Amino acid sequence: MFLASTKTWYLERVVYFIAGLFSLVGVAIGTFVSPWWYLLNLLVGVNLVVFSTIGFCPMAILLNKLGFEPKVRD
């Protein structure tokens, strides 16, 4: 089993946190307001696949400019 370090809020951890938060918000709003909000989950999923395959993520670029640093390998 793999456990990620929780000592710091490194860039990748924040990206996953925001993706999870957006997914939860998309499901909640989709359930209570309009099913069109489920598209937010689709966009989050597509972005995670693109990030994992080619390394491009607009949220990571924004967070890096805000000062979050990628995890340093030990």
ABEGO torsion letter per residue (X at the ends): XBBBBAABBBAAAAAAAAAAAAAAAAAAAAAAABAAAAAAAAAAAAAAAAAAAAGBBAAAAAAAAAGBBBBBBX
